[in-house]
Amino acid sequence: MINLSNEYDVILDAREDRCPMPLLKAKMALSKMVIGERLCIMASDSGSLKDIPQYVSLVGFSLLLTCEDDDIYTFVIQKS
């Protein structure tokens, strides 16, 4: 698991949520953030592997990290 220290402005735990909730929660969190802030989202729904990177690409944000550890998917998104 990655280190969830002060390097993120918002940490979102969506491990108990099923599609489409991880993506919807990420969208809601990002809408409240300012440019340059970083969101770390953890999800267990495998659909997130497709949904979150696709959304990030569509809106032009930066996907800084995608990793999987014990069926937990972690994404770090920088709002730009």
N, C-alpha and C positions, 0 to 999 in steps of 0.2 A: 504494500500500500504506500502511496506517496505521502510525504510529510504535509499535514494540513496545518501549517503554522501561519504566521502573520503574512505570508506572501500572497494571500487571497483577500479580496475585499468582501466577498460574499461566499459562504459555503452552504451548499444546498444538498440535503440528504433526501434523495428520492428512491432509496433502496426498497422500500415497501410498496412503491407505486407501480402500476401497470400502464402500458401504453393507452393513451397518449399523455398521461400525467407528467412523466419526467420532462418531456419537451414543453408542455404548457407551463410547468413551474419554472423552467429555465427561461422561457420567454417573459414571464411575469417579472422574474428577478432582474433580467437584463433591461427591461423597460424602466426600472427604477434606478438603474446605475448610470454613472456618468462615463463619458469617453475616457478610456485608459484604465478603467477598473477591471479587475479579473474575477470571474466567477468559477468556482470549483463545484461541479455537480457529480454526485455519486448515484448510480442507478443500477438496478439488478435486472431490469427488463432488457432483453437482447435487442428489441426493436430500437432502443436508444443508440445502438452502434450505427444505425443507418440514419435515424431521424435527426439526431443532434448535429452531426457533421454536415448533413444536407441543409439544415436550417442556417447554421453558421455561415456556410458558403453563400447561401441565397441572400442573406442580409449584409454580407460583407464584413463580418466580424472575424477575428483571428482565433483559430483553434490551436492553442499552444501545446496541448497534450491530450492524448487519448491512450488509456491503458486499461488492462483487465487483470484482476487479481482475485482468485477464488469466486468467479462469477459476479464480481462487482466491477462495473465499468465506471471509470473516472475520466471526466473531461474538464479541461481548463480552457475557458473562453475569455478573450480580452475584447471588451467592447471598443469598437473603433468607428 
